[in-house]
Amino acid sequence: MTKAPTLPDGDVVAQAVNVSGNREMDVKGGLKSGELAVLVNCKGNGKLTVEVKPVGLSFPLKCVPGGVSSTYNQLKLKRTHQQGTVNVTAPSNVRWAITVGR
């Protein structure tokens, strides 16, 4: 995972590349009302889970050895939150990359 997923349009507010294991990232500027996109790629044997706090978005992604698994999730936030975090939980043998944008 040497490259982060590409956001189709908008501004990147959190990003990580070539990570294994768990990571928590702050969303730059908090969570604004409107569209929020989360793109994830992973490789390895196991399941990765992404959670966006405090809005309650959570989704899994099954990662496979020898190939790249990808997902794209988008939601429309009705309210602005001054702070926001993206938590990724993954086994240490899974490599992943994520892009969060609005």
CNS distance restraints for C-alpha pairs under 8 A (distance, minus, plus):
assign (resid   1 and name CA) (resid  17 and name CA) 6.29 0.50 0.50
assign (resid   1 and name CA) (resid  18 and name CA) 4.63 0.50 0.50
assign (resid   1 and name CA) (resid  19 and name CA) 7.71 0.50 0.50
assign (resid   1 and name CA) (resid  41 and name CA) 7.39 0.50 0.50
assign (resid   1 and name CA) (resid  42 and name CA) 7.02 0.50 0.50
assign (resid   1 and name CA) (resid  43 and name CA) 7.48 0.50 0.50
assign (resid   1 and name CA) (resid  95 and name CA) 6.28 0.50 0.50
assign (resid   1 and name CA) (resid  96 and name CA) 5.73 0.50 0.50
assign (resid   1 and name CA) (resid  97 and name CA) 5.89 0.50 0.50
assign (resid   2 and name CA) (resid  17 and name CA) 6.08 0.50 0.50
assign (resid   2 and name CA) (resid  18 and name CA) 5.36 0.50 0.50
assign (resid   2 and name CA) (resid  97 and name CA) 7.83 0.50 0.50
assign (resid   3 and name CA) (resid  17 and name CA) 6.04 0.50 0.50
assign (resid   3 and name CA) (resid  18 and name CA) 7.39 0.50 0.50
assign (resid   3 and name CA) (resid  97 and name CA) 7.08 0.50 0.50
assign (resid   4 and name CA) (resid  15 and name CA) 7.19 0.50 0.50
assign (resid   4 and name CA) (resid  16 and name CA) 6.77 0.50 0.50
assign (resid   4 and name CA) (resid  17 and name CA) 5.42 0.50 0.50
assign (resid   4 and name CA) (resid  41 and name CA) 7.79 0.50 0.50
assign (resid   4 and name CA) (resid  97 and name CA) 5.24 0.50 0.50
assign (resid   4 and name CA) (resid  98 and name CA) 5.84 0.50 0.50
assign (resid   4 and name CA) (resid  99 and name CA) 6.26 0.50 0.50
assign (resid   5 and name CA) (resid  39 and name CA) 6.11 0.50 0.50
assign (resid   5 and name CA) (resid  40 and name CA) 6.57 0.50 0.50
assign (resid   5 and name CA) (resid  41 and name CA) 6.80 0.50 0.50
assign (resid   5 and name CA) (resid  97 and name CA) 6.91 0.50 0.50
assign (resid   5 and name CA) (resid  98 and name CA) 6.24 0.50 0.50
assign (resid   5 and name CA) (resid  99 and name CA) 5.83 0.50 0.50
assign (resid   6 and name CA) (resid  39 and name CA) 7.83 0.50 0.50
assign (resid   6 and name CA) (resid  99 and name CA) 7.15 0.50 0.50
assign (resid   7 and name CA) (resid  11 and name CA) 7.97 0.50 0.50
assign (resid   7 and name CA) (resid  12 and name CA) 7.31 0.50 0.50
assign (resid   7 and name CA) (resid  37 and name CA) 7.96 0.50 0.50
assign (resid   7 and name CA) (resid  39 and name CA) 7.44 0.50 0.50
assign (resid   7 and name CA) (resid  99 and name CA) 6.92 0.50 0.50
assign (resid   7 and name CA) (resid 100 and name CA) 7.78 0.50 0.50
assign (resid   7 and name CA) (resid 101 and name CA) 6.82 0.50 0.50
assign (resid  10 and name CA) (resid 101 and name CA) 6.34 0.50 0.50
assign (resid  10 and name CA) (resid 102 and name CA) 5.35 0.50 0.50
assign (resid  11 and name CA) (resid 101 and name CA) 5.29 0.50 0.50
assign (resid  11 and name CA) (resid 102 and name CA) 5.45 0.50 0.50
assign (resid  12 and name CA) (resid  99 and name CA) 6.79 0.50 0.50
assign (resid  12 and name CA) (resid 100 and name CA) 5.77 0.50 0.50
assign (resid  12 and name CA) (resid 101 and name CA) 4.22 0.50 0.50
assign (resid  12 and name CA) (resid 102 and name CA) 6.71 0.50 0.50
assign (resid  13 and name CA) (resid  27 and name CA) 5.45 0.50 0.50
assign (resid  13 and name CA) (resid  28 and name CA) 5.03 0.50 0.50
assign (resid  13 and name CA) (resid  29 and name CA) 7.63 0.50 0.50
assign (resid  13 and name CA) (resid  99 and name CA) 7.87 0.50 0.50
assign (resid  13 and name CA) (resid 100 and name CA) 5.70 0.50 0.50
assign (resid  13 and name CA) (resid 101 and name CA) 5.17 0.50 0.50
assign (resid  13 and name CA) (resid 102 and name CA) 7.16 0.50 0.50
assign (resid  14 and name CA) (resid  25 and name CA) 6.75 0.50 0.50
assign (resid  14 and name CA) (resid  26 and name CA) 6.87 0.50 0.50
assign (resid  14 and name CA) (resid  27 and name CA) 5.40 0.50 0.50
assign (resid  14 and name CA) (resid  28 and name CA) 6.61 0.50 0.50
assign (resid  14 and name CA) (resid  98 and name CA) 7.95 0.50 0.50
assign (resid  14 and name CA) (resid  99 and name CA) 6.02 0.50 0.50
assign (resid  14 and name CA) (resid 100 and name CA) 5.06 0.50 0.50
assign (resid  14 and name CA) (resid 101 and name CA) 6.94 0.50 0.50
assign (resid  15 and name CA) (resid  25 and name CA) 7.99 0.50 0.50
assign (resid  15 and name CA) (resid  97 and name CA) 7.59 0.50 0.50
assign (resid  15 and name CA) (resid  98 and name CA) 5.50 0.50 0.50
assign (resid  15 and name CA) (resid  99 and name CA) 4.54 0.50 0.50
assign (resid  15 and name CA) (resid 100 and name CA) 6.20 0.50 0.50
assign (resid  16 and name CA) (resid  97 and name CA) 5.46 0.50 0.50
assign (resid  16 and name CA) (resid  98 and name CA) 5.40 0.50 0.50
assign (resid  16 and name CA) (resid  99 and name CA) 6.82 0.50 0.50
assign (resid  17 and name CA) (resid  96 and name CA) 6.71 0.50 0.50
assign (resid  17 and name CA) (resid  97 and name CA) 4.39 0.50 0.50
assign (resid  17 and name CA) (resid  98 and name CA) 6.64 0.50 0.50
assign (resid  18 and name CA) (resid  95 and name CA) 5.90 0.50 0.50
assign (resid  18 and name CA) (resid  96 and name CA) 5.56 0.50 0.50
assign (resid  18 and name CA) (resid  97 and name CA) 5.65 0.50 0.50
assign (resid  19 and name CA) (resid  95 and name CA) 5.43 0.50 0.50
assign (resid  19 and name CA) (resid  96 and name CA) 5.29 0.50 0.50
assign (resid  19 and name CA) (resid  97 and name CA) 6.40 0.50 0.50
assign (resid  20 and name CA) (resid  90 and name CA) 6.93 0.50 0.50
assign (resid  20 and name CA) (resid  91 and name CA) 7.07 0.50 0.50
assign (resid  20 and name CA) (resid  92 and name CA) 5.16 0.50 0.50
assign (resid  20 and name CA) (resid  93 and name CA) 6.65 0.50 0.50
assign (resid  20 and name CA) (resid  94 and name CA) 5.60 0.50 0.50
assign (resid  20 and name CA) (resid  95 and name CA) 4.68 0.50 0.50
assign (resid  20 and name CA) (resid  96 and name CA) 6.29 0.50 0.50
assign (resid  21 and name CA) (resid  89 and name CA) 6.45 0.50 0.50
assign (resid  21 and name CA) (resid  90 and name CA) 4.78 0.50 0.50
assign (resid  21 and name CA) (resid  91 and name CA) 5.07 0.50 0.50
assign (resid  21 and name CA) (resid  92 and name CA) 4.31 0.50 0.50
assign (resid  21 and name CA) (resid  93 and name CA) 7.44 0.50 0.50
assign (resid  21 and name CA) (resid  94 and name CA) 6.94 0.50 0.50
assign (resid  21 and name CA) (resid  95 and name CA) 7.70 0.50 0.50
assign (resid  22 and name CA) (resid  87 and name CA) 7.52 0.50 0.50
assign (resid  22 and name CA) (resid  88 and name CA) 5.48 0.50 0.50
assign (resid  22 and name CA) (resid  89 and name CA) 4.50 0.50 0.50
assign (resid  22 and name CA) (resid  90 and name CA) 5.51 0.50 0.50
assign (resid  22 and name CA) (resid  91 and name CA) 7.50 0.50 0.50
assign (resid  22 and name CA) (resid  92 and name CA) 7.92 0.50 0.50
assign (resid  23 and name CA) (resid  87 and name CA) 5.92 0.50 0.50
assign (resid  23 and name CA) (resid  88 and name CA) 5.35 0.50 0.50
assign (resid  23 and name CA) (resid  89 and name CA) 6.78 0.50 0.50
assign (resid  24 and name CA) (resid  85 and name CA) 6.70 0.50 0.50
assign (resid  24 and name CA) (resid  86 and name CA) 5.75 0.50 0.50
assign (resid  24 and name CA) (resid  87 and name CA) 4.43 0.50 0.50
assign (resid  24 and name CA) (resid  88 and name CA) 6.38 0.50 0.50
assign (resid  25 and name CA) (resid  85 and name CA) 5.51 0.50 0.50
assign (resid  25 and name CA) (resid  86 and name CA) 5.22 0.50 0.50
assign (resid  25 and name CA) (resid  87 and name CA) 6.44 0.50 0.50
assign (resid  26 and name CA) (resid  30 and name CA) 7.81 0.50 0.50
assign (resid  26 and name CA) (resid  83 and name CA) 7.66 0.50 0.50
assign (resid  26 and name CA) (resid  84 and name CA) 6.04 0.50 0.50
assign (resid  26 and name CA) (resid  85 and name CA) 4.49 0.50 0.50
assign (resid  26 and name CA) (resid  86 and name CA) 6.46 0.50 0.50
assign (resid  27 and name CA) (resid  31 and name CA) 6.90 0.50 0.50
assign (resid  27 and name CA) (resid  83 and name CA) 7.10 0.50 0.50
assign (resid  27 and name CA) (resid  84 and name CA) 5.27 0.50 0.50
assign (resid  27 and name CA) (resid  85 and name CA) 5.47 0.50 0.50
assign (resid  27 and name CA) (resid  86 and name CA) 7.04 0.50 0.50
assign (resid  29 and name CA) (resid  82 and name CA) 7.19 0.50 0.50
assign (resid  29 and name CA) (resid  83 and name CA) 7.15 0.50 0.50
assign (resid  30 and name CA) (resid  80 and name CA) 7.65 0.50 0.50
assign (resid  30 and name CA) (resid  81 and name CA) 5.87 0.50 0.50
assign (resid  30 and name CA) (resid  82 and name CA) 4.78 0.50 0.50
assign (resid  30 and name CA) (resid  83 and name CA) 4.11 0.50 0.50
assign (resid  30 and name CA) (resid  84 and name CA) 4.93 0.50 0.50
assign (resid  31 and name CA) (resid  80 and name CA) 5.56 0.50 0.50
assign (resid  31 and name CA) (resid  81 and name CA) 4.94 0.50 0.50
assign (resid  31 and name CA) (resid  82 and name CA) 6.41 0.50 0.50
assign (resid  31 and name CA) (resid  83 and name CA) 6.26 0.50 0.50
assign (resid  31 and name CA) (resid  84 and name CA) 5.50 0.50 0.50
assign (resid  32 and name CA) (resid  77 and name CA) 7.20 0.50 0.50
assign (resid  32 and name CA) (resid  79 and name CA) 6.85 0.50 0.50
assign (resid  32 and name CA) (resid  80 and name CA) 4.32 0.50 0.50
assign (resid  32 and name CA) (resid  81 and name CA) 6.28 0.50 0.50
assign (resid  32 and name CA) (resid  82 and name CA) 7.84 0.50 0.50
assign (resid  33 and name CA) (resid  76 and name CA) 7.21 0.50 0.50
assign (resid  33 and name CA) (resid  77 and name CA) 4.75 0.50 0.50
assign (resid  33 and name CA) (resid  78 and name CA) 5.19 0.50 0.50
assign (resid  33 and name CA) (resid  79 and name CA) 4.83 0.50 0.50
assign (resid  33 and name CA) (resid  80 and name CA) 4.73 0.50 0.50
assign (resid  33 and name CA) (resid  81 and name CA) 7.97 0.50 0.50
assign (resid  34 and name CA) (resid  76 and name CA) 5.05 0.50 0.50
assign (resid  34 and name CA) (resid  77 and name CA) 4.97 0.50 0.50
assign (resid  34 and name CA) (resid  78 and name CA) 6.49 0.50 0.50
assign (resid  34 and name CA) (resid  79 and name CA) 7.98 0.50 0.50
assign (resid  34 and name CA) (resid 102 and name CA) 7.56 0.50 0.50
assign (resid  35 and name CA) (resid  74 and name CA) 6.79 0.50 0.50
assign (resid  35 and name CA) (resid  75 and name CA) 5.69 0.50 0.50
assign (resid  35 and name CA) (resid  76 and name CA) 4.42 0.50 0.50
assign (resid  35 and name CA) (resid  77 and name CA) 6.23 0.50 0.50
assign (resid  35 and name CA) (resid 102 and name CA) 5.61 0.50 0.50
assign (resid  36 and name CA) (resid  74 and name CA) 5.58 0.50 0.50
assign (resid  36 and name CA) (resid  75 and name CA) 5.43 0.50 0.50
assign (resid  36 and name CA) (resid  76 and name CA) 6.23 0.50 0.50
assign (resid  36 and name CA) (resid  77 and name CA) 7.15 0.50 0.50
assign (resid  36 and name CA) (resid 100 and name CA) 7.25 0.50 0.50
assign (resid  36 and name CA) (resid 101 and name CA) 5.85 0.50 0.50
assign (resid  36 and name CA) (resid 102 and name CA) 4.73 0.50 0.50
assign (resid  37 and name CA) (resid  72 and name CA) 7.16 0.50 0.50
assign (resid  37 and name CA) (resid  73 and name CA) 5.77 0.50 0.50
assign (resid  37 and name CA) (resid  74 and name CA) 4.34 0.50 0.50
assign (resid  37 and name CA) (resid  75 and name CA) 6.66 0.50 0.50
assign (resid  37 and name CA) (resid 100 and name CA) 5.60 0.50 0.50
assign (resid  37 and name CA) (resid 101 and name CA) 5.18 0.50 0.50
assign (resid  37 and name CA) (resid 102 and name CA) 6.11 0.50 0.50
assign (resid  38 and name CA) (resid  72 and name CA) 5.77 0.50 0.50
assign (resid  38 and name CA) (resid  73 and name CA) 5.19 0.50 0.50
assign (resid  38 and name CA) (resid  74 and name CA) 6.27 0.50 0.50
assign (resid  38 and name CA) (resid  98 and name CA) 7.24 0.50 0.50
assign (resid  38 and name CA) (resid  99 and name CA) 5.97 0.50 0.50
assign (resid  38 and name CA) (resid 100 and name CA) 4.60 0.50 0.50
assign (resid  38 and name CA) (resid 101 and name CA) 6.67 0.50 0.50
assign (resid  39 and name CA) (resid  70 and name CA) 7.45 0.50 0.50
assign (resid  39 and name CA) (resid  71 and name CA) 5.84 0.50 0.50
assign (resid  39 and name CA) (resid  72 and name CA) 4.53 0.50 0.50
assign (resid  39 and name CA) (resid  73 and name CA) 6.51 0.50 0.50
assign (resid  39 and name CA) (resid  98 and name CA) 5.63 0.50 0.50
assign (resid  39 and name CA) (resid  99 and name CA) 5.22 0.50 0.50
assign (resid  39 and name CA) (resid 100 and name CA) 6.40 0.50 0.50
assign (resid  40 and name CA) (resid  70 and name CA) 5.59 0.50 0.50
assign (resid  40 and name CA) (resid  71 and name CA) 5.45 0.50 0.50
assign (resid  40 and name CA) (resid  72 and name CA) 6.62 0.50 0.50
assign (resid  40 and name CA) (resid  96 and name CA) 7.21 0.50 0.50
assign (resid  40 and name CA) (resid  97 and name CA) 5.85 0.50 0.50
assign (resid  40 and name CA) (resid  98 and name CA) 4.49 0.50 0.50
assign (resid  40 and name CA) (resid  99 and name CA) 6.62 0.50 0.50
assign (resid  41 and name CA) (resid  68 and name CA) 6.38 0.50 0.50
assign (resid  41 and name CA) (resid  69 and name CA) 5.55 0.50 0.50
assign (resid  41 and name CA) (resid  70 and name CA) 4.42 0.50 0.50
assign (resid  41 and name CA) (resid  71 and name CA) 6.76 0.50 0.50
assign (resid  41 and name CA) (resid  96 and name CA) 5.58 0.50 0.50
assign (resid  41 and name CA) (resid  97 and name CA) 5.37 0.50 0.50
assign (resid  41 and name CA) (resid  98 and name CA) 6.51 0.50 0.50
assign (resid  42 and name CA) (resid  48 and name CA) 7.92 0.50 0.50
assign (resid  42 and name CA) (resid  63 and name CA) 5.65 0.50 0.50
assign (resid  42 and name CA) (resid  64 and name CA) 7.84 0.50 0.50
assign (resid  42 and name CA) (resid  68 and name CA) 5.56 0.50 0.50
assign (resid  42 and name CA) (resid  69 and name CA) 5.30 0.50 0.50
assign (resid  42 and name CA) (resid  70 and name CA) 6.58 0.50 0.50
assign (resid  42 and name CA) (resid  94 and name CA) 6.74 0.50 0.50
assign (resid  42 and name CA) (resid  95 and name CA) 5.62 0.50 0.50
assign (resid  42 and name CA) (resid  96 and name CA) 4.16 0.50 0.50
assign (resid  42 and name CA) (resid  97 and name CA) 6.49 0.50 0.50
assign (resid  43 and name CA) (resid  63 and name CA) 5.31 0.50 0.50
assign (resid  43 and name CA) (resid  64 and name CA) 5.60 0.50 0.50
assign (resid  43 and name CA) (resid  65 and name CA) 5.79 0.50 0.50
assign (resid  43 and name CA) (resid  66 and name CA) 7.05 0.50 0.50
assign (resid  43 and name CA) (resid  67 and name CA) 6.01 0.50 0.50
assign (resid  43 and name CA) (resid  68 and name CA) 4.95 0.50 0.50
assign (resid  43 and name CA) (resid  69 and name CA) 6.37 0.50 0.50
assign (resid  43 and name CA) (resid  94 and name CA) 5.71 0.50 0.50
assign (resid  43 and name CA) (resid  95 and name CA) 5.38 0.50 0.50
assign (resid  43 and name CA) (resid  96 and name CA) 6.42 0.50 0.50
assign (resid  44 and name CA) (resid  63 and name CA) 5.53 0.50 0.50
assign (resid  44 and name CA) (resid  64 and name CA) 4.89 0.50 0.50
assign (resid  44 and name CA) (resid  65 and name CA) 4.11 0.50 0.50
assign (resid  44 and name CA) (resid  66 and name CA) 7.05 0.50 0.50
assign (resid  44 and name CA) (resid  67 and name CA) 7.74 0.50 0.50
assign (resid  44 and name CA) (resid  93 and name CA) 6.12 0.50 0.50
assign (resid  44 and name CA) (resid  94 and name CA) 4.44 0.50 0.50
assign (resid  44 and name CA) (resid  95 and name CA) 6.36 0.50 0.50
assign (resid  45 and name CA) (resid  63 and name CA) 5.60 0.50 0.50
assign (resid  45 and name CA) (resid  64 and name CA) 4.85 0.50 0.50
assign (resid  45 and name CA) (resid  65 and name CA) 5.21 0.50 0.50
assign (resid  45 and name CA) (resid  93 and name CA) 6.90 0.50 0.50
assign (resid  45 and name CA) (resid  94 and name CA) 6.23 0.50 0.50
assign (resid  46 and name CA) (resid  62 and name CA) 6.15 0.50 0.50
assign (resid  46 and name CA) (resid  63 and name CA) 5.33 0.50 0.50
assign (resid  46 and name CA) (resid  64 and name CA) 6.80 0.50 0.50
assign (resid  46 and name CA) (resid  90 and name CA) 7.49 0.50 0.50
assign (resid  46 and name CA) (resid  91 and name CA) 6.61 0.50 0.50
assign (resid  46 and name CA) (resid  93 and name CA) 7.84 0.50 0.50
assign (resid  46 and name CA) (resid  94 and name CA) 6.57 0.50 0.50
assign (resid  47 and name CA) (resid  60 and name CA) 6.68 0.50 0.50
assign (resid  47 and name CA) (resid  61 and name CA) 5.71 0.50 0.50
assign (resid  47 and name CA) (resid  62 and name CA) 4.50 0.50 0.50
assign (resid  47 and name CA) (resid  63 and name CA) 5.63 0.50 0.50
assign (resid  47 and name CA) (resid  90 and name CA) 6.37 0.50 0.50
assign (resid  47 and name CA) (resid  91 and name CA) 7.40 0.50 0.50
assign (resid  48 and name CA) (resid  60 and name CA) 5.64 0.50 0.50
assign (resid  48 and name CA) (resid  61 and name CA) 5.18 0.50 0.50
assign (resid  48 and name CA) (resid  62 and name CA) 6.34 0.50 0.50
assign (resid  48 and name CA) (resid  63 and name CA) 6.98 0.50 0.50
assign (resid  48 and name CA) (resid  88 and name CA) 6.95 0.50 0.50
assign (resid  48 and name CA) (resid  89 and name CA) 5.69 0.50 0.50
assign (resid  48 and name CA) (resid  90 and name CA) 4.53 0.50 0.50
assign (resid  48 and name CA) (resid  91 and name CA) 7.38 0.50 0.50
assign (resid  48 and name CA) (resid  94 and name CA) 7.90 0.50 0.50
assign (resid  49 and name CA) (resid  58 and name CA) 7.08 0.50 0.50
assign (resid  49 and name CA) (resid  59 and name CA) 5.72 0.50 0.50
assign (resid  49 and name CA) (resid  60 and name CA) 4.29 0.50 0.50
assign (resid  49 and name CA) (resid  61 and name CA) 6.24 0.50 0.50
assign (resid  49 and name CA) (resid  88 and name CA) 5.66 0.50 0.50
assign (resid  49 and name CA) (resid  89 and name CA) 5.17 0.50 0.50
assign (resid  49 and name CA) (resid  90 and name CA) 6.58 0.50 0.50
assign (resid  50 and name CA) (resid  58 and name CA) 5.53 0.50 0.50
assign (resid  50 and name CA) (resid  59 and name CA) 5.51 0.50 0.50
assign (resid  50 and name CA) (resid  60 and name CA) 6.35 0.50 0.50
assign (resid  50 and name CA) (resid  86 and name CA) 6.96 0.50 0.50
assign (resid  50 and name CA) (resid  87 and name CA) 5.70 0.50 0.50
assign (resid  50 and name CA) (resid  88 and name CA) 4.62 0.50 0.50
assign (resid  50 and name CA) (resid  89 and name CA) 6.58 0.50 0.50
assign (resid  51 and name CA) (resid  56 and name CA) 6.99 0.50 0.50
assign (resid  51 and name CA) (resid  57 and name CA) 5.61 0.50 0.50
assign (resid  51 and name CA) (resid  58 and name CA) 4.25 0.50 0.50
assign (resid  51 and name CA) (resid  59 and name CA) 6.71 0.50 0.50
assign (resid  51 and name CA) (resid  86 and name CA) 5.72 0.50 0.50
assign (resid  51 and name CA) (resid  87 and name CA) 5.12 0.50 0.50
assign (resid  51 and name CA) (resid  88 and name CA) 6.54 0.50 0.50
assign (resid  52 and name CA) (resid  56 and name CA) 6.05 0.50 0.50
assign (resid  52 and name CA) (resid  57 and name CA) 5.16 0.50 0.50
assign (resid  52 and name CA) (resid  58 and name CA) 6.41 0.50 0.50
assign (resid  52 and name CA) (resid  84 and name CA) 7.17 0.50 0.50
assign (resid  52 and name CA) (resid  85 and name CA) 5.83 0.50 0.50
assign (resid  52 and name CA) (resid  86 and name CA) 4.60 0.50 0.50
assign (resid  52 and name CA) (resid  87 and name CA) 6.42 0.50 0.50
assign (resid  53 and name CA) (resid  57 and name CA) 7.16 0.50 0.50
assign (resid  53 and name CA) (resid  84 and name CA) 5.64 0.50 0.50
assign (resid  53 and name CA) (resid  85 and name CA) 5.28 0.50 0.50
assign (resid  53 and name CA) (resid  86 and name CA) 6.39 0.50 0.50
assign (resid  53 and name CA) (resid  87 and name CA) 7.86 0.50 0.50
assign (resid  54 and name CA) (resid  81 and name CA) 7.85 0.50 0.50
assign (resid  54 and name CA) (resid  84 and name CA) 6.33 0.50 0.50
assign (resid  54 and name CA) (resid  85 and name CA) 7.45 0.50 0.50
assign (resid  61 and name CA) (resid  69 and name CA) 7.50 0.50 0.50
assign (resid  61 and name CA) (resid  70 and name CA) 7.63 0.50 0.50
assign (resid  61 and name CA) (resid  71 and name CA) 7.21 0.50 0.50
assign (resid  62 and name CA) (resid  69 and name CA) 7.08 0.50 0.50
assign (resid  63 and name CA) (resid  68 and name CA) 7.17 0.50 0.50
assign (resid  63 and name CA) (resid  69 and name CA) 5.57 0.50 0.50
assign (resid  63 and name CA) (resid  94 and name CA) 7.23 0.50 0.50
assign (resid  64 and name CA) (resid  68 and name CA) 6.87 0.50 0.50
assign (resid  64 and name CA) (resid  69 and name CA) 6.78 0.50 0.50
assign (resid  90 and name CA) (resid  94 and name CA) 6.44 0.50 0.50
